[in-house]
């Protein structure tokens, strides 16, 4: 079932863990999000990021989502892979197999988002239980 929703970043706490004089900077970012629409609830996300001198970045992360998806309540974990081009972040993600709880036990799916400077960002999740 294809679900469309929006998310809003509630907090973003990023800190470097490797800042060489030459080459890319490595950071970790703890992000809290809220979801609205066919997916509603909260997200707790950790990214590990590589920042290039050009302003671009690449990131991977895991996000625990707690709330309601298509009228089913529970939680699940998304594995993110994405990039930032200096203006817009895009990512693809998949539900970690076996991570669904309660009415979302057995959840499987993939999706993605594209986020710029707006306050809320569109996302999709194509899923099944």
C-alpha positions as a Markdown table, in Angstrom:
| # | Residue | x | y | z |
|---|---|---|---|---|
| 1 | Unk | 0.0 | 0.0 | 0.0 |
| 2 | Unk | 1.5 | 3.3 | -1.0 |
| 3 | Unk | 1.3 | 5.9 | 1.8 |
| 4 | Unk | 2.0 | 9.6 | 1.4 |
| 5 | Unk | 2.7 | 11.8 | 4.4 |
| 6 | Unk | 4.7 | 14.8 | 5.5 |
| 7 | Unk | 7.3 | 15.2 | 8.2 |
| 8 | Unk | 8.7 | 18.1 | 10.2 |
| 9 | Unk | 12.1 | 18.2 | 11.8 |
| 10 | Unk | 11.6 | 19.0 | 15.5 |
| 11 | Unk | 15.3 | 19.1 | 16.5 |
| 12 | Unk | 18.7 | 18.5 | 14.8 |
| 13 | Unk | 21.7 | 18.0 | 17.0 |
| 14 | Unk | 24.9 | 17.5 | 14.9 |
| 15 | Unk | 28.5 | 17.2 | 16.0 |
| 16 | Unk | 31.7 | 16.3 | 14.3 |
| 17 | Unk | 33.7 | 13.2 | 15.2 |
| 18 | Unk | 36.5 | 13.7 | 12.6 |
| 19 | Unk | 37.6 | 17.1 | 11.3 |
| 20 | Unk | 40.8 | 16.6 | 9.3 |
| 21 | Unk | 42.7 | 19.6 | 7.9 |
| 22 | Unk | 42.4 | 18.0 | 4.4 |
| 23 | Unk | 39.5 | 15.9 | 3.3 |
| 24 | Unk | 35.9 | 15.4 | 4.3 |
| 25 | Unk | 34.5 | 16.1 | 7.7 |
| 26 | Unk | 32.6 | 13.3 | 9.5 |
| 27 | Unk | 29.6 | 14.1 | 11.7 |
| 28 | Unk | 26.8 | 12.3 | 13.5 |
| 29 | Unk | 23.4 | 14.0 | 13.8 |
| 30 | Unk | 20.5 | 13.1 | 16.2 |
| 31 | Unk | 17.2 | 14.2 | 14.6 |
| 32 | Unk | 13.7 | 14.1 | 16.1 |
| 33 | Unk | 10.8 | 14.3 | 13.6 |
| 34 | Unk | 7.0 | 14.4 | 13.6 |
| 35 | Unk | 4.9 | 12.7 | 10.9 |
| 36 | Unk | 1.4 | 13.8 | 9.6 |
| 37 | Unk | -1.0 | 12.2 | 7.2 |
| 38 | Unk | -1.4 | 8.5 | 6.5 |
| 39 | Unk | 1.7 | 8.0 | 8.7 |
| 40 | Unk | 1.4 | 9.9 | 12.0 |
| 41 | Unk | 3.7 | 9.9 | 15.0 |
| 42 | Unk | 7.3 | 10.6 | 15.9 |
| 43 | Unk | 10.7 | 9.6 | 14.6 |
| 44 | Unk | 14.0 | 9.3 | 16.4 |
| 45 | Unk | 16.8 | 9.2 | 13.8 |
| 46 | Unk | 20.6 | 9.0 | 13.9 |
| 47 | Unk | 22.7 | 9.9 | 10.8 |
| 48 | Unk | 26.4 | 9.4 | 10.2 |
| 49 | Unk | 27.4 | 12.0 | 7.6 |
| 50 | Unk | 30.3 | 12.8 | 5.3 |
| 51 | Unk | 30.6 | 16.5 | 4.4 |
| 52 | Unk | 32.6 | 17.4 | 1.3 |
| 53 | Unk | 34.3 | 20.7 | 0.6 |
| 54 | Unk | 31.8 | 21.4 | -2.2 |
| 55 | Unk | 29.0 | 21.6 | 0.4 |
| 56 | Unk | 27.6 | 18.3 | -0.6 |
| 57 | Unk | 27.1 | 15.4 | 1.9 |
| 58 | Unk | 26.3 | 11.7 | 2.0 |
| 59 | Unk | 24.5 | 10.0 | 4.9 |
| 60 | Unk | 23.3 | 6.7 | 6.3 |
| 61 | Unk | 21.1 | 6.2 | 9.4 |
| 62 | Unk | 18.5 | 4.4 | 11.3 |
| 63 | Unk | 15.2 | 5.8 | 12.5 |
| 64 | Unk | 12.7 | 4.4 | 15.0 |
| 65 | Unk | 9.2 | 5.5 | 14.0 |
| 66 | Unk | 6.4 | 5.2 | 16.6 |
| 67 | Unk | 2.8 | 5.9 | 15.7 |
| 68 | Unk | 0.1 | 4.9 | 13.3 |
| 69 | Unk | 0.5 | 3.7 | 9.7 |
| 70 | Unk | -2.7 | 3.1 | 7.6 |
| 71 | Unk | -4.7 | 2.9 | 10.9 |
| 72 | Unk | -2.3 | 0.3 | 12.5 |
| 73 | Unk | -0.4 | 1.3 | 15.6 |
| 74 | Unk | 3.1 | 0.3 | 16.6 |
| 75 | Unk | 6.6 | 1.1 | 15.8 |
| 76 | Unk | 9.3 | 0.1 | 13.2 |
| 77 | Unk | 12.8 | 1.0 | 12.1 |
| 78 | Unk | 13.8 | 2.6 | 8.8 |
| 79 | Unk | 17.3 | 2.2 | 7.3 |
| 80 | Unk | 18.2 | 5.5 | 5.4 |
| 81 | Unk | 20.7 | 6.1 | 2.6 |
| 82 | Unk | 20.9 | 9.5 | 1.1 |
| 83 | Unk | 22.8 | 12.6 | -0.1 |
| 84 | Unk | 22.7 | 16.4 | 0.1 |
| 85 | Unk | 23.6 | 18.5 | -2.9 |
| 86 | Unk | 24.0 | 21.8 | -1.1 |
| 87 | Unk | 20.4 | 22.7 | -1.4 |
| 88 | Unk | 18.2 | 19.6 | -1.2 |
| 89 | Unk | 18.5 | 16.3 | 0.7 |
| 90 | Unk | 17.2 | 13.1 | -0.9 |
| 91 | Unk | 17.0 | 9.7 | 0.6 |
| 92 | Unk | 15.7 | 6.2 | 0.1 |
| 93 | Unk | 14.8 | 4.0 | 3.0 |
| 94 | Unk | 13.6 | 0.5 | 3.8 |
| 95 | Unk | 11.9 | -1.0 | 6.8 |
| 96 | Unk | 14.4 | -3.2 | 8.7 |
| 97 | Unk | 13.0 | -6.7 | 8.6 |
| 98 | Unk | 11.6 | -7.9 | 11.9 |
| 99 | Unk | 11.5 | -4.4 | 13.4 |
| 100 | Unk | 7.7 | -3.9 | 13.4 |
| 101 | Unk | 5.8 | -4.1 | 16.7 |
| 102 | Unk | 2.2 | -4.4 | 17.8 |
| 103 | Unk | -0.2 | -4.0 | 14.8 |
| 104 | Unk | 2.9 | -3.3 | 12.6 |
| 105 | Unk | 4.6 | -6.7 | 13.3 |
| 106 | Unk | 5.8 | -8.2 | 10.0 |
| 107 | Unk | 5.9 | -4.8 | 8.3 |
| 108 | Unk | 8.0 | -4.6 | 5.1 |
| 109 | Unk | 8.4 | -1.6 | 2.8 |
| 110 | Unk | 10.5 | 1.0 | 1.0 |
| 111 | Unk | 10.2 | 4.7 | 0.4 |
| 112 | Unk | 11.9 | 8.0 | 0.2 |
| 113 | Unk | 11.9 | 11.7 | 0.5 |
| 114 | Unk | 13.2 | 14.9 | -0.9 |
| 115 | Unk | 13.7 | 17.8 | 1.5 |
| 116 | Unk | 14.7 | 21.4 | 0.9 |
| 117 | Unk | 14.2 | 24.6 | 2.9 |
| 118 | Unk | 10.4 | 24.1 | 3.5 |
| 119 | Unk | 9.1 | 23.6 | 7.1 |
| 120 | Unk | 7.4 | 20.3 | 6.1 |
| 121 | Unk | 8.6 | 17.7 | 3.6 |
| 122 | Unk | 6.8 | 15.1 | 1.5 |
| 123 | Unk | 7.6 | 11.4 | 1.9 |
| 124 | Unk | 6.3 | 8.1 | 0.7 |
| 125 | Unk | 6.3 | 4.6 | 2.1 |
| 126 | Unk | 5.2 | 1.6 | 0.0 |
| 127 | Unk | 4.4 | -1.1 | 2.6 |
| 128 | Unk | 2.7 | -4.3 | 3.5 |
| 129 | Unk | 2.1 | -6.3 | 6.6 |
